[in-house]
Amino acid sequence: MTINPAIFNTLGEPNRLNIVELLSKNPYTVNQIAEKLKLNQPQTSKHLKILADAGIVEVKPIKNKRIYNLSPKVFKDLDAWLEKYRNLWEDRLERLEKMLEKTKRDK
């Protein structure tokens, strides 16, 4: 599994990360996002375009509004990529726990 490094660069900008955090709760329009995060609308639109170009958010037009939501595919890919690291740390923590138990028994 290869992750596009642009995703990390995109999420590294604090306002974009805040937008992703907000969209993890509900879909919102650009004006709602701007209001909730106290950003101006043009700045919010710029961040949303960058997020959409990276595949992190999806845009759904409904009447004269554009509703933004997180793209599940990107987050599924990130989760799959992180899984190997989760397994690595779980294995290491398990070995540490066994070693500590053995040390405790030996004393």
N, C-alpha and C positions, 0 to 999 in steps of 0.2 A: 504494500500500500504506500503510495507516494502522495504526499500532501503538497499542494502548491504553496510555496513560501510566501506568496503575495497575500495569502489569507492572514498570516501572522503579522505582516506589515500593515495590513488594513486594520486589523483589530488592535494594533499597537497604539493607535491614536485614541486618546481618552474619550473624546466626544463620540466617536464611532463605537467604542466599546460600551459606552453608556446607552447608546441607541439600541445595541444588541441586547443589553440587559433589560431595557424597557420592553422591547419586542418579545422577549422571552415570556412575558406575562400575557400580552394581548397584541393583536394587530392594531395599528394606528395610522392615521393620515399624517402627512408631513406637518400640518399645522398643529395637530395634537402632540406630536413628538417635540416640535419646537417649543410649545407652551410648557409641557411637562419638564423638559430639560433646560428651560430658560435660554434657548438659543434663538437666533433670528432665523426666519424662514429660508432665505437664500443659503445660508450656511448649512442648515439642516438638509436642504435639497442636495447640496453638493456632497455631503457625507453619505446620504442615501444612494446617490448615483454611484459613488465609489464602492459602497457595500453591495449594491446590485451587480456592478461590473465584476466583482469578485465572487459572485454567486452566493453571498451570505444572506441577502434578503431577496424576497420576491415582491413584485408589485402586481396588484390586482385592481384594474380600473372598475369602479362601480359608479355608474352615472357620471357625474362630473368630478368625482373624487378618485384618488389613487390610494389604495390601502396597502400598507407595507407589513410584511410578515417575514419571519425567519424561514430560510430554505432548509428543509429537513435533510436534504442530501449532503450538504456541506458538513453539518453537525454529525451525521452518521459516519461520514468519512473520517472526521476528526476523532470520533469515538473509537473507530476501528484502529486508527493509527496509534492512539494512546493505549489501547488494550495491551500491546506488547510491553509497554513500560509499567502498566499496572501489574501485570504478571511478574515482571522482573522484581519489582519492589515487594510484592506479596511473598515471593519466594525468599528474598533476602530477609524480610522481617520474620518469616517462619523459621529460617535457620538461626537467626539471632535469638529468637524465643527459645528454641531447643537448646542452644548453647548456654543461655542464662539459666534455664532449668537444670541442666547438667552441672553447671558451676555451683548452683545453690545446693543440689543434692550432695556434691562432693565435699562441701564444707562441713 
